[in-house]
Amino acid sequence: MSAVRVAVVGGGVIGLSCAWALVRDGARVTVFEPDQSRGASLVGAGMLAPITEAHPTEPALLAAGRAAVDAWPEFAAALAATGVDPGYRTNGTLVVGYTADDVVALDELAARLAALEIDVERLTGSACRRLEPALAPGVRAGLDVPGDHSVDNRALLRALRAATDAAGVTHVTTAFPPAPAGTDGYERDVTVLAAGAWTPRLAPQLDGLVRPVRGENLRLAARRSTPVLTRTVRALVDGRGVYLVPRATGELVVGATQDEVGFDRTVTAGGVHRLLTDARRVLPAIDEYALAETSAGLRPMSPDGAPVVGHVGDDTIVATGHGRNGILLAPLTATLVARLVNGGTADPAFAPGRFSATRTR
């Protein structure tokens, strides 16, 4: 029996993870990606944070996120075995509050997590500074969250490209052919649409169900003798969230804004100012870093915050709508897509049909 031929549209973390899972499952895979630089994967911070992202209205997403964190060690190790380290780090996350109101919000988060039987350790401001001496004296309290990890998103993309190349995936740097299968030179039995916020342009059934949400972030470079963080720090500053994600290279990723502005990927002065101002109140040493890059990406968001993974036709599968959690959920999404290609059923919590049975299969 001949191998199933799969066209994967999208060369970000989701598309490449799906391609890698499929080719290891015996499929013949072609990935179409004309411009990886415009996707969210290249811009993201790489937080694997189902716990600190937990929201009481998203129980299915929390469960999937915790399962994904459990899948990440094996996923990262398999990628590293191909010769490129994806930068997977398991030294946890520190969530801190700056004002009295921020501390109240941390207490509420801790109580919510306790109700979900997720243990986190409450810390005083001085205890936070013992863990991360570079934190500002104004940090009042914190939560130690060992279960939230991180990965270097750009190293991850390099590792996935190396892994898919080694496994025999064909990469095409042109737009996906719009012609029917068999008439455009690219034979395929199944198409997987993993084009992030652009997926509805290829699958009209998703129109209005997946939308772009802009997120701006900064990349800072530590200089000689600059104090650095050893773990991800997520902070509340006057009720606003900011995260600081260190890399082994000394780089620090600071993010992220969230704006409903359609497909506008402009980096704004206001966004940069807000991120630097809030990050500086938590980590005064920000002043000593070099500003290496400003960037903006478009998160593909669904109405309920959960991804959209499933059939939208007999031979078309979508994998999009991951919002803030695309990198976190990549291993699970890849496994689910491979199962769908092989005739399995969709997860009801993520299936497109959960929104409207009249719009999708």
Stockholm file with secondary structure:
# STOCKHOLM 1.0

chainA/1-361         MSAVRVAVVGGGVIGLSCAWALVRDGARVTVFEPDQSRGASLVGAGMLAPITEAHPTEPALLAAGRAAVDAWPEFAAALAATGVDPGYRTNGTLVVGYTADDVVALDELAARLAALEIDVERLTGSACRRLEPALAPGVRAGLDVPGDHSVDNRALLRALRAATDAAGVTHVTTAFPPAPAGTDGYERDVTVLAAGAWTPRLAPQLDGLVRPVRGENLRLAARRSTPVLTRTVRALVDGRGVYLVPRATGELVVGATQDEVGFDRTVTAGGVHRLLTDARRVLPAIDEYALAETSAGLRPMSPDGAPVVGHVGDDTIVATGHGRNGILLAPLTATLVARLVNGGTADPAFAPGRFSATRTR
#=GR chainA/1-361 SS CCCCEEEEECCSHHHHHHHHHHHHTTCEEEEECSCGGGSSTTTCCCEECTTTTCCTTCHHHHHHHHHHHHHHHHHHHHHHTTTCCCCCBCSCEEEEECSHHHHHHHHHHHHHHHHTTCCCEEEEHHHHHHHCTTSCTTCCEEEEETTCEECCHHHHHHHHHHHHHHHTCEEECSCCCCSCTTSSSCCCSEEEECCGGGHHHHCGGGTTTSEEEEEEEEEEECCTTCCCCSSEEEEEETTEEEEEEECTTSEEEEECCCBCCTTCCCCCHHHHHHHHHHHHHHCGGGGGSEEEEEEEEEEEECTTSSCEEEEEETTEEEEECBGGGHHHHHHHHHHHHHHHHTTCCCCTTTCGGGTCTTTCC
#=GC SS_cons         CCCCEEEEECCSHHHHHHHHHHHHTTCEEEEECSCGGGSSTTTCCCEECTTTTCCTTCHHHHHHHHHHHHHHHHHHHHHHTTTCCCCCBCSCEEEEECSHHHHHHHHHHHHHHHHTTCCCEEEEHHHHHHHCTTSCTTCCEEEEETTCEECCHHHHHHHHHHHHHHHTCEEECSCCCCSCTTSSSCCCSEEEECCGGGHHHHCGGGTTTSEEEEEEEEEEECCTTCCCCSSEEEEEETTEEEEEEECTTSEEEEECCCBCCTTCCCCCHHHHHHHHHHHHHHCGGGGGSEEEEEEEEEEEECTTSSCEEEEEETTEEEEECBGGGHHHHHHHHHHHHHHHHTTCCCCTTTCGGGTCTTTCC
//
